[in-house]
Amino acid sequence: MNLILLLVLVVAAGAVLSVQAAINGRLGQTVGVLRSSLVTFVVGMLVTGLLILFFEPAQAVSLLEVPKWQLTGALFGVVYMLVMVGAVPIVGTAVATVAVIVGQLAMGLLIDSFGWLGNTAIELSGSRVLAMLCLALALVFMYRSSTRQAD
């Protein structure tokens, strides 16, 4: 796949996550955080199940044969969903999204720098640290801007 197209798709996926956060935040206010999260996971399971059934090619290894630590990623999705459904109504979609991205970038830098979880190590450069600082500063500005409007 073309690298530019892949990056566009990743940006689009990020946009969809913000829409999901806003919708689930409202749903969570109405029916509760856990029920809102449950709807997301049940619908996701059904859609993913259909995609596997109709489009997934056969794999050499089954889910039951992979190292068990590789299955823990699903638990992190639950943490993300519960936190976002609870946070978005309080801090807003933009602040919650930037905060998530700060966390993602910080952990991504650690994973890259040390080659954790079987990933190739990528040296921590000055430009990567600067990008992290800029994003952290963006979070501060976004948060301060939203708290001023609430006053």
QUIPEKA-V880294 format. One line per field, one symbol per residue. ss: DSSP state (H for helix, E for strand, - for the rest). psi: psi as a letter, one per 30 degrees, with the letter a starting at -180 (. if undefined). burial: # if it has 24 or more other C-alpha atoms within 12 Angstrom, else .. A space follows every 10 residues. Layout:
ss=???
psi=???
burial=???
//
This chain:
ss=--HHHHHHHH HHHHHHHHHH HHHHHHHHHH H-HHHHHHHH HHHHHHHHHH HHHHH----- -------HHH HHHHHHHHHH HHHHHHHHHH H-HHHHHHHH HHHHHHHHHH HHHH-HHH-- -----HHHHH HHHHHHHHHH HHHHHHHHHH -
psi=kkeeeeeeee eeeeeeeeee eeeeeeeeee fleeeeeeee eeeeeeeeee eeeffklklf klffflkfff ffeeeeeeee eeeeeeeefe fleeeeeeee eeeeeeeeee eeefhlhglk kkkjleeeee eeeeeeeeee eeeeeeeeff .
burial=.......... ......##.# ########.. ..##.##.## .......... .......... .......... .........# #########. ########## ##..##.### .......... .......... .#..##..#. ..#....... .
//
